Amino acid sequence: MKKYMSLVLFAHSIFALPFAIIGFFLAIHTTNYGFEWKLFLLMLLCMVTARNAAMAFNRYLDRDIDALNPRTAVRDIPAGRIAPKQALTFTIINCLVFMLACYFINPMCLMLSPVALFVILFYSYMKRISPLCHIVLGIGLGLAPVGAYLAVTGHFHIVPIFYGLAVLTWVSGFDIIYALQDEEFDKEHGLNSIPANFGGKTALRISEVLHIFSFIFVLLPIWFMPTGIFYYIGVAIYGMMLIYQHRIVSPTDLSRVDRAFMTANGIASVVFAVFYLLDILF
């Protein structure tokens, strides 16, 4: 189990999971649906298995590339801790469990489950095709609040879509920052990323624009649902964390990329979710 937790970097679930919780409780707070533990646990199971499948498949597909890159050669498959076949089997099992969980949630979630799986698995191919790979990753994680809302209600609504777009632009932006580490490697091996295609300076400007849009998208729900002081505090902290990660990273200094990637973004999502929940409680 420890090996597979390492394979899928379970700690990175902190990025999308808080927004899934927001989508879930948004549905309960703004509709007549009540809280059900069974439904909440099924939603969490969908989040975990979908992410497990996406990350394990990415590691499986990138195993030869990872072995060539000094930064990623220590990952579980190239390092020999997990066999490629094991990673692929793990991916398939998680996909099946994800669809089974969707079956027990509602017909809409079951019907859309293959679409969700296609998006999150297709991301792994995108770096070989287009620099828009960062956007596809953002779409995959952006499904979290929308899917959680659907799990409760079985229908779409504009507010969870705003949160989905916030996650899309937020994740795409910080994934561009993370990709700065592999700019030269990607160029040498014909891999597509925004830093490899446009250079580090332009990549950071694109990331900044995406994060501006992310901040706008977490503001927009204010005009579509009742909000209080806690929500505004959460939005303010979210914005500060977005600014912070751009202040500590530059094309000539990537020493704090991990701090920008993990710490700042982890704080942004968790704190925003906490203040959202406080707002609907009080």
ABEGO torsion letter per residue (X at the ends): XAAAAAAAGAAAAAAAAAAAAAAAAAAAAABABBBBAAAAAAAAAAAAAAAAAAAAAAAAAAAAAAAABAAAAABAAAAGABBAAAAAAAAAAAAAAAAAAAAAABAAAAAAAAAAAAAAAAAAAAAAABAAAAAAAAAAAAAAAAAAAAAAAGBBBAAAAAAAAAAAAAAAAAAAAAAAAAAAAAAAAGBBBAAAAAEAAAAAAAAAAAAAAAAAAAAAAAAABBBBAAAAAAAAAAAAAAAAAAAABBAABAAAAAAAAAAAAAAAAAAAAAAAAAAAAX
